[in-house]
């Protein structure tokens, strides 16, 4: 069942608050995705209580600031070298659009940089993210993260000290965190 379209509010001073202009929101978004990403910048405090986040697959939908914050914090805990790089952006009266890319580097080889194209549409309500629609190729991102974090790749044998439950693919993390219930246990790489 397709989700109900989200009605975005105007991008005015009342809704943009601390960002003041769409340009200010773009600068903030570009800044929080710079390497080394700080997971606290993606906590529940940046989302409205009823925010809606829609992902690249039909069942990838999160509602609420707690789930949104938990998703991003789990993502950066599992993949600490994941960051983002803005390519271009645009806005209309109600929405901000970003063309950017995930950037990840190998945990053991920081020179191995992999980029994955992403497109986002945001709606803002009183200085908080109220809606985010994101589009990217999940398989391409998974492949990039598998290259960067071979320890986490499912099915890899002979990895001493890393139990199977810690080899978390992004597809699993994304799906699991978009469902109701407790978050999976994800530990940072050592």
C-alpha positions in Angstrom: 0.0 0.0 0.0 1.6 3.3 -1.0 2.1 5.8 1.7 0.0 9.0 2.0 1.8 12.0 0.4 3.3 14.3 3.0 2.2 17.9 2.8 5.2 20.2 3.3 4.9 23.5 5.0 6.3 26.7 3.4 10.0 27.3 3.7 9.6 30.6 5.6 11.3 32.0 8.7 8.7 30.4 11.0 9.5 26.9 9.8 13.2 27.3 9.0 14.0 28.9 12.4 17.7 28.6 13.1 18.6 28.0 9.5 16.7 31.2 8.4 17.0 30.4 4.7 17.0 27.2 2.5 20.7 28.0 2.0 21.2 27.8 5.8 19.6 24.4 5.9 21.8 23.2 3.0 24.9 24.4 4.8 23.8 22.6 8.0 23.1 19.4 6.1 26.4 19.5 4.3 28.2 20.2 7.6 26.7 17.3 9.6 27.6 14.8 6.9 31.3 15.8 6.7 33.8 13.2 7.9 34.0 12.4 10.8 30.3 12.3 11.3 29.1 12.9 14.9 26.1 10.6 15.5 24.7 13.0 18.1 24.0 15.4 15.2 21.4 12.9 14.0 19.6 12.4 17.3 15.8 12.7 18.0 16.3 16.4 18.7 16.6 17.2 14.9 13.3 15.6 14.0 9.6 16.4 14.7 7.8 14.0 17.0 5.7 12.8 14.0 8.4 13.0 11.4 8.2 10.7 8.4 11.3 9.2 6.8 10.8 7.2 3.6 13.6 5.1 2.2 14.5 3.5 -1.1 12.3 0.4 -0.7 8.5 0.5 -0.3 8.6 -0.9 3.2 11.4 1.5 4.4 9.3 4.0 6.4 10.0 5.4 9.8 7.6 7.6 11.8 8.7 9.5 14.8 11.8 11.3 16.1 12.9 8.4 18.4 13.0 5.9 15.5 14.7 8.4 13.2 17.4 9.2 15.7 17.9 5.5 16.6 18.3 4.6 13.0 21.0 7.2 12.3 22.9 6.6 15.5 22.9 2.8 14.8 24.1 3.4 11.2 27.1 5.5 12.3 27.9 3.1 15.2 28.1 0.2 12.7 29.8 2.2 9.9 31.9 4.9 11.6 33.7 6.0 8.3 30.4 6.7 6.5 30.0 10.3 5.6 28.4 12.4 2.9 29.4 14.9 0.2 27.0 17.4 -1.4 27.0 17.7 -5.2 24.1 20.1 -5.8 20.8 21.2 -4.2 17.6 23.1 -5.1 14.5 24.2 -3.3 11.0 25.3 -4.1 8.5 27.1 -1.8 8.0 24.0 0.4 10.9 21.5 -0.1 14.7 21.2 -0.2 16.2 18.8 -2.6 19.8 17.4 -2.2 21.9 15.5 -4.8 24.8 14.1 -2.8 26.6 10.9 -2.2 27.5 8.6 0.7 31.2 8.4 1.1 33.0 5.5 2.9 36.6 4.6 3.3 38.0 1.2 4.1 38.4 0.6 7.9 41.9 -0.6 7.2 42.7 1.4 4.0 41.5 5.0 4.3 42.7 5.7 0.7 40.1 3.3 -0.6 37.2 5.8 -1.1 33.8 4.6 -2.4 30.9 6.9 -3.3 27.2 6.1 -3.7 24.8 8.6 -5.2 21.8 9.7 -3.0 18.9 12.0 -3.6 16.9 13.5 -0.7 13.8 15.6 -0.4 13.3 17.4 3.0 10.4 19.2 4.5 10.9 21.4 7.6 8.5 22.3 10.4 9.6 24.9 13.1 13.3 24.2 12.7 13.0 20.4 12.7 13.1 17.8 9.9 9.4 16.8 9.4 9.8 14.7 6.3 12.7 13.0 4.4 12.4 11.0 1.2 15.7 9.4 0.3 16.5 7.5 -2.9 19.7 5.5 -3.5 20.6 2.0 -4.7 20.7 -0.2 -1.6 22.8 -2.9 -3.4 25.4 -0.4 -4.4 25.7 1.0 -0.9 25.9 -2.6 0.5 28.7 -3.4 -1.9 30.6 -0.2 -0.9 30.2 -1.0 2.8 31.2 -4.6 2.2 34.5 -3.4 0.6 35.0 -0.9 3.4 34.1 -3.2 6.3 34.8 -6.8 5.3 34.6 -7.8 9.0 30.9 -7.1 9.0 30.1 -9.0 5.8 27.7 -11.8 6.5 28.9 -15.3 5.8 32.6 -14.5 6.0 34.3 -17.3 7.7 37.5 -17.3 9.7 37.1 -13.9 11.3 38.4 -14.4 14.8 36.6 -12.5 17.6 33.7 -11.3 15.4 30.5 -13.3 16.1 27.9 -13.6 13.2 25.5 -11.2 14.9 28.1 -8.4 14.6 28.5 -8.9 10.8 25.6 -6.5 10.0 24.8 -5.7 6.4 23.3 -2.3 5.7 20.2 -3.8 4.2 19.5 -5.7 7.4 20.2 -2.7 9.6 18.0 -0.5 7.4 15.1 -3.0 7.4 15.5 -3.9 11.1 15.5 -0.2 12.3 12.5 0.5 10.1 10.4 -2.0 12.0 8.8 -1.7 15.3 10.6 -3.2 18.3 14.0 -3.0 19.9 17.0 -2.1 17.9 19.6 -4.7 17.1 22.8 -4.7 19.0 25.6 -3.2 16.9 29.0 -2.7 18.3 31.7 -0.3 16.8 34.7 -1.7 15.1 37.8 -1.9 17.3 
